[in-house]
Amino acid sequence: MRRLWVGVLVVVALAGAALVDRFYESAPPSPAADRPAEPGGVWVCPVVKVAGAGGFIHLVNAGDQRATVRITYIPDGKKPLEQALTLAARHARTVGSPGSIAGQAAGAVVEYAGGEVTVSRTVLIGGLGDVAQGAGAGGLSAGAASCAKPGGVVQVVPQGATLRTETQLVIMNPGTGDAVVDIALVSNGQEVRPVSLQGRVVPAHRRLVVREGDFIFDARSVAAIITANGGRIVADAVMVARSIADLIPGMNATRDLVTVASSARGAVAFSTVAIGDEDAVIEAFVLSSSARTAYSPLATGLAPNAPQVSLAPTVGVPAGAVALAAVSKTSAIALGSRWGVRSSTGKIETAISSGVLPSNKTVAVVGPPAATGALRLLVANPDATEAVLRVVVITESGATEPPRLQDVHLGPGRTVTLAFPGLSDKATVGVIVSSTGARIAATLEAIAAPANSFAAYAVTGVPFLPAPPVAVEPDARQGVPAP
């Protein structure tokens, strides 16, 4: 009898639970244990410093939430070194490389959670006298570039050279597993694939350094093509001549690119290379503040594996921001620009900008040792419609919207140079350039002029592109199925 009553009570309890479940919605499922608390991302900087000289990482948080940032320095021949920091919403910051790795060349991986963080770096290169021959003395130079997000099977470094110049190709693997890469060097219509550069393993959290001059001799223009057969990598190059040094970021080749430069204080040279087995049929224009003109060196197309360097036209092109916009109907292409900057004492330095896919929003950041009074924002509109620009300036003190940088009208096929008055000395400066209407591309030109030295460099803005559409509908209970 006792067991019977226990059984009756159990049945009643289960029936009551079922009845409650019919009248009340079930609670949403708990989030997966491995779901990140805050969205974030990772930036990779294959070159942050060279051996014996310093380097700087510049960060800007364009979001409305604070960001937690972890920087992992990857020095050659030493264990990785980590730094952690918090970056407030709408603030910028510069971090110098640790003194413990002063003697080593190094790259860095920057991971963040929360906010919208963009990262660049400035690399100091000292002793330029005879660096290409290995016996430097005197002067300071610097190179700068935005860091990159890992991904893309093929990366191109389009602006190398080996004629009286040393170009070192640096490939970094930010992943936790080894990467396998094939490296090809192209020059004068020839593609060189040395056996020693095929199937090279780049260990996890390590760098691979290759001297282009060991395989291509006395070439005015050399492009490197890196194919990742396993893992994800990011590539840079450091190019040093007798009196100049530059940092050349790798890029993903595509068919629609713009590179922005300045002819205000020196000549501009554009670099182009076609990737693939057939000629690139290209529609290319030079953009300036007054006109859009056809770029004659690409009028008949571009042969594959033949990097080309040509001076930008000067007739009918006012000094100032100038850009090359190119659209290929066949092969993918890579673009870049290099321009001279003359100091008050007559010394000439060069700055480099990469080709980027134009977009309606771009972000760039630079900081010390750049002189804030000399910063210039170079913006180009490659489209056939007008762009209306709005610029947000972010420093260590927060975000501002200077009135003179709002509602700037930029006509189709035109460029503009913008300055930043009133910035404090030695500030880290991030800029968000938004366009209503046409797409744009932008570059920050910077100058460092410490005692008895002079350096010019540039940081290409990172385009913010819309997320690609997905073929599935998100399900709040089960997440987004894999495509």
Sequence and secondary structure as in RCSB ss.txt:
>XXXX:A:sequence
MRRLWVGVLVVVALAGAALVDRFYESAPPSPAADRPAEPGGVWVCPVVKVAGAGGFIHLVNAGDQRATVRITYIP
DGKKPLEQALTLAARHARTVGSPGSIAGQAAGAVVEYAGGEVTVSRTVLIGGLGDVAQGAGAGGLSAGAASCAKP
GGVVQVVPQGATLRTETQLVIMNPGTGDAVVDIALVSNGQEVRPVSLQGRVVPAHRRLVVREGDFIFDARSVAAI
ITANGGRIVADAVMVARSIADLIPGMNATRDLVTVASSARGAVAFSTVAIGDEDAVIEAFVLSSSARTAYSPLAT
GLAPNAPQVSLAPTVGVPAGAVALAAVSKTSAIALGSRWGVRSSTGKIETAISSGVLPSNKTVAVVGPPAATGAL
RLLVANPDATEAVLRVVVITESGATEPPRLQDVHLGPGRTVTLAFPGLSDKATVGVIVSSTGARIAATLEAIAAP
ANSFAAYAVTGVPFLPAPPVAVEPDARQGVPAP
>XXXX:A:secstr
 HHHHHHHHHHHHHHHHHHHHHHS        TTS SS EEEEEEEEEE TTS EEEEEEE SSS EEEEEEEEE
TTS  EEEEEEE TTEEEEEE  GGGTTS EEEEEEEESS EEEEEEEEEE  TTGGGT   S EEEEEEE B S
  SEEEEEEE  SS EEEEEEEE SSS EEEEEEEEETTEEE  GGGSSEEE TTEEEEEEGGGTS S S EEEE
EEEEES  EEEEEEE SS EEEEE B  BSEEEEEEE SSS EEEEEEEESSS B EEEEEEBSS EEE GGGTT
 B BT  EEEE   TT  SSEEEEEEEESSSEEEEEEEEEEE TTS EEEEEEE B  BSEEEEEE TTS GGG 
EEEEE  SSS EEEEEEEEETTEEE  GGGEEEEE TTBEEEEE TT  TT  EEEEEEEEES BEEEEEEEE  
TT  EEEEEE EE       SS  BTTTB    
